[in-house]
Amino acid sequence: MARSTVHYTDNETNNILKRLHNKLRPAGTPVQRVEYIIELLLLRIFEIKLKQDEDFIPLRSLFEGENYQLLFSHLVSIPGEQIKIYLNKNIFPFYAQILSKARSVFKENLPQKVQDNLVLIEEVFANSSFSTNVQSGNMTEIIGLVSDIDENTILRTDILGDAIESALSETGGTQDIGLFRTPEHIRQMMVALANPTFEDTIFDPACGTGGFLFDAYHYVLEKITKDGKWPSSKFPPSHPELNEYFKKYFIKFNEPIPDIDTANRFYREGVSGIEYLGMIRKMAAINLYIRGLNPANIIQGDSLQRFNPALDMESKTLILSNPPFGAERDQPAYPNIWQEYAKESETTILFVKLMFDLLKKGGRCAVVVSEGFLTWDKASARAMRKILLEEANLRAIISVPQGVFVSKQGQGAKTSILYFEKGEPTKWVWYYKIENDGFSMGVNRKPIEGCQIPEIIELFHNYVKQGKIPPETKNSFIIPAEWIKTLDPRLKERIKQETKKVILLRNKGKRDKLVEELEEKKQRGKITDEIIKEKLWQFDNVLENKIKNEISKQIEKSHLYSFNLQTYRSDLTDEQIKEWQKALKNIEPKNNSTLDEKYQMLKTADEKLALQLIASLNPKSAIEMDIAHEFVGANHELHIFRSLNEILKKRHRYPKEKLENLLIPKYEKIAKEDYKGDFEIIEKIDFAKGQIYFRKEKLTGMDLYKANTGDLITSKINLYQGAITIAPIDLVCSTHYQVYEINTQKILPKYMFYVLRSKKFLEPIAEQRSQGIKNEQGPKFLLDFSIPLPPLEVQQQIVEQIERQKAIIEGAEKILENWEVDINRFYGEQFEFREIFKTQYGYTASGTNYGEFRLIRITDINRYGQLIEENKMYVNTISEADKQIYMLKKGDILIARTGATFGKMLYFDKDEKAIFGSYLIRLIPKIKINSKYIWYYSFSMSYWKQAKELVEGGTQPQFNANKIIKIKIPIPPLEIQKQIIEELDKEMGVLEKVKFLKQKAEKRIEEILEKAWGE
């Protein structure tokens, strides 16, 4: 998260704070300067309270006579060179012991409120001392500046927070202080949504300088006094429109002044918080002190570590907070927060869990979360979102614009506000997207017209809070909780199929082994066919239960419970929805079934039932319309299905934008004679990954074009193949490439990269190229195309989703590329292949698309020695004699004898009828040996070292039978071979899982991009 640069006081006060920092600059770091400013402000605050607060009247006697010199106002009359000495020698020691002095002037015990305030003052001044670094010559002006700050500014605003903000604006300040503030107008909105009262127990577990806490307090007072002091119209930036709105807003309240007991309880425990940093905790305590609240209620520490379920569980009625995002944990684990995810590294999740646990039944929480929390695909995040749906009423998700939190480096994290109430489960969630929070975007935000915050507060209290559905607009809509909890039945079906396939494959060896053992016992007369049948039934039954359990686990893991509510809405327009409903108006919908049941029924339904099922699908639901599209698109023979299909074909997920509005061609030429090797030169762009390869030698015989970091670069010749990349550094390229500047106000470079490399984009380019565009795919060609353009925050979500899948793919590829069988697994007496095998060349034939026998070719073997199931070829006619010679049996070993794939071995373990082609050699054992042992040996470095030494043929390597028979291999006893195979089978099983994950991730990327395109 990043800080807000919206100050909470007026410009004059902000300028004073900046000047104070400048005058104190020689005194040390921004943090040290803030502490000096706070101490002087606290002296001023105490004097103001002494004049204004009735509870402090007895303390006035402490400052009679010459003791008036202990008040801040006296410092104005002291010569500048004496001020620092006077503070250190007289004033700081006095206030460091003010509690004992106060007891002498009160006839009875100190009132609790006064005592709490004085305890805080003693704490602040206990070790105060203006060091020698504070230049005495500046002290007169420093005291004068503090005196110039308006009294009301001190009492009604977060001036302490602004003092910190001045430090944050300096290099190193952010790191030194580590404070991130929520803009005041956002706080005010959250407080108004929560509507605190004197009956509440208000808490902030990451309170900073206490902004949420004192805003909630002022809100409670304003409902009773209606004096217009909150929000302060004198000191923006509560937005001018927001100030005017609140004047009318509070008129509707008719709340009485609380009785003494209620007021005392509220003082003792009504407002509290925890802050991690000691100096910031002091400031929060001072902010409570200024407002007559109990400063002792602000505790220093790690909220996550301090949580004690026995004492703290369900102890608060209202939580308002903006917890740290991605902060370092103070402890290695937080079992008290969440035993199951005690070591969760993302603190946002733990803070939301903490807040949920702290709330009493019916308690409310308004919390700022990073946008990632809405969609993180990690178990803890999914579990937390599920809790908010099932154990709380998640009433609202309010999307905050990207620029609300900013830093000097640019925009900070995209955030949203969650509002939930503990107890009742969620029925539906209200989503509101703020596009105008009342301030211009950028580092220095200025008020603008059209602030949407009043509308949010009105819609929430008039509709959402009362359980009524608010009017739907492009910014405001509701999503049923069931939609969020529903998993696409097509995904469930895929999980079932894939999980079953993986488990059956994993257990195939065990079942085969069991069959072998049972058959052996049967041969020895120890068991009958009935017992074999019973044993196999038991094995299959256990396996079936295992499959069911694993499917349930995988389905549950696939439930994202995403709070990205926009993705649940179909992309049909209102007009298209009306068309849909009109087309089905005479069909009676079949509503008494789940979506899973409807999907299954649709597969086999007759025309009448299919129409009833389609009519029961909700045209506003993205999943249900995706299912409808899948069905009506495949059954468009019927007139009504054709009509429905036409409606669905019109839909679009996001508006399309021409590339001419997103890209600006660049032609920054560097003449060949001017190129000095300052920049890397592009050699080529990899089609598969869009990766750049640079020239080894920085030499050129032609003019070059400059690209800056973040520019888009395309190949004019190979664009259609995906030769598209984003410049990772400043670089140069030849005229075969085109450079474009990306309009980052509209589109994220990474999003553009992925969309331009998607099949949906490249296919029409390839099609147009085939129609005559051969060599020039430059700006004139490219910029005429359009791509889907979602909002920037949605683009970021799409990028994050893709990059999570890419991380899986890259990790899987590293494992697969580096896997080899350890040669040390193989031991025993050395034999040449000639001693243990006969060799047989394959059948010479041309493949056809059909036939009785599959033709196994070199290209049918992957790098893991397994058959590729795509693009099968067959032998149409073959003599009976050749069938006997070339037909493959289970356990056969084939070796590729030519080309780049020479030496690759296939272990044939299929049931299908197959013969092997002429570029393959079959190894036929002459001795009793387990052929799978040989196959695994082909994955070792020893095998490949020998193969490469023996191969002939240059550009077309020949690994013929005369060479193959010279390969040497260690052969242990059969029992040892069996053990080695079992161990390697386990490894191969793991590799299969890795390949499965890679394929799944690749497919998921395709699905994400198809969804962006509206497919």
Secondary structure, 3 states (H helix, E strand, C coil): CCCCCCCCCCHHHHHHHHHHHHHCHHHCCHHHHHHHHHHHHHHHHHHHHHHHCHHHHHHHHHHCHHHHHHCHHHHHHCCHHHHHHHHHHHHHHHHHCHHHHHHCCCCCCCCHHHHHHHHHHHHHHCCCCCCCCCCHHHHHHHHHHHHHCCHHHHHHCCHHHHHHHHHHCCCCHHHHHCCCCCCHHHHHHHHHHHCCCCCCCEEECCCCCCHHHHHHHHHHHHHHHCCCCCCCCCCCCCCHHHHHHHHHHHHHCCCCCCCHHHHHHHHHHHEEEEECCHHHHHHHHHHHHHCCCCHHHEEECCHHHHCCHHHHCCCEEEEEECCCCCCCCCCCCCCCCCHHHCCCCCHHHHHHHHHHHHEEEEEEEEEEEEHHHHCCCCHHHHHHHHHHHHCEEEEEEEECCHHHCEECCEECCCEEEEEEEECCCCCEEEEEECCCCCECCCCCCCECCCCCHHHHHHHHHHCHHHCCCCCCCCCEEEEEHHHHHCCCHHHHHHHHHHHHHHHHHHHHHHHHHHHHHHHHHHHCCCCCHHHHHHHHHHHHHHHHHHHHHHHHHHHHHHCCCCCCHHHHECCCCHHHHHHHHHHCCCCCCCCCCCHHHHHHHHHHCCHHHHHHHHHHCCCCEHHHHHHHHHHHHHCCCCHHHHHHHHHHHHCCCCCEEEHHHCEEEECCEECHHHCCCCCEEEEEECCCCCCEEECCCCCCCCCEEEECCCCEEEECCCHHHCCEEECCCCEEECCCEEEEEECCCCCCHHHHHHHHCCHHHHHHHHHHHHCCCCCCCCHHHHCCCEEECCCHHHHHHHHHHHHHHHHHHHHHHHHHHHCCECHHHCCCEEEEHHHHEEEEECECCCCECCCCEEEECHHHECCCCCECCCCCCEECCCCHHHHHHHECCCCCEEEECECCCCCCEEECCCCCCEEEECCEEEEEECCCCCHHHHHHHCCEHHHHHHHHHHCECCCCCECCHHHHCCCEEEECCHHHHHHHHHHHHHHHHHHHHHHHHHHHHHHHHHHHHHHHHCC
